[in-house]
Amino acid sequence: MSNATTPLGDGSASATPSTFISTGRRPSRASMATSPSPLLPPVYAVPIPGTPGPGNVISESLPLWGAGGLTGMNIPSLPSASSSSRPSNAPSHFHEVSEGTVLRMHQFMERYCPNVLEAVIKNPAGISSHSRRLSILIRLFTVYPRIERLDMSDFIMWDTQPLRLASEQLRMLRSLDVTNRVELSDMDLLPVVENCPRLSELRIRATNASDTTINAIIRNLSETLVILNVGGCPVSSAAMAELVTTCKNLRVLQMWSCLRLDDSFLLALSPRILTKLQVLDMMDVQKFSVEAVQKTFGQQQWPHIKYLRIRAKCDREDFVGVPERAVLKLNSPTILD
């Protein structure tokens, strides 16, 4: 099988020839000297766990280098190779990735990517051992403790350890996305909420977060939280009512299919408290009365609202407090509407 490689650089004609770390050889002094700029290292193909071929070489473009080095990374994998999505009797098309390959990847990243602030971690096909998957996270979080944005929405978490590791190592974390990780519960989310005081963006849609997580957000993130997505979570109207009266800096609040919400939540919304709110999404919540809608959005002025989606038996005249320029979605049939 031949390996497709992607140079780490701008792809211009002046780029130096590719030197492959996956061969196990160190780059020669001559190849180091031919680098066109002191800001750009020689061109490499990075061995990535989870991709096919003897060298496990990355097969998609990497971010461009700048004066400060890389500031973000995306560790790809092939979802079709995930043990959770492959039938038990189906033959595996991926060899187990060696520890040496994983170590070379981390050595390369530590040497040439010292300023990573954003990480997207996907489920590593080719690494079936739970302990090895955790060891990758430990190395990653140890090398990059300054990560500010973490996306683990495609990383299957078999227990509470992955997010506990993140909460212990990533004290600079500002954004966490674990959307659609249905295996997560309050016990997984609480360490991050309680130990990452800078957290301002939290996307936990379609997890099993309950009022316990909401109450922890109220206690720990009331001053910093700006974006919250709890769509599909079994949160109560009472807990969300307390959140919108406490987290005054919210700009985006998404609650798709939070079926326990009712008029008590809607009547707790106040533009005098939520002075920065721009996006409010309550698609598929079906317990709002016309009277509560009129009192919330007809008798109060929301000058900063840019997008409002709600299910209610109302007309545009019931939303006179919402600016004409705002996008108003009534009774949208799909999330794409």
Secondary structure, DSSP 8 states (H G I E B T S, - for coil): -------SS---TT----EEGGGS----HHHHHT-SBTTB---EE-B-TTSSTTTTB--S------TT---EEEE---GGG-TTTS-TTS---S----HHHHHHHHHHHHHH-TT--EEEEE--TT---HHHHHHHHHHHHHH-TT--EEEEEES--SSSHHHHHHHHH-TT--EEE-TT-TT--HHHHHHHHHH-TT--EEE-TTS---HHHHHHHHHHSTTT--EEE-TT----HHHHHHHHTT-TT-SEEE-TT-TT--HHHHHH--TTT-TT--EEEETT-----HHHHIIIIISS--TT--EEEE--S--GGGGTTS-TTSEEEES-SSTT-
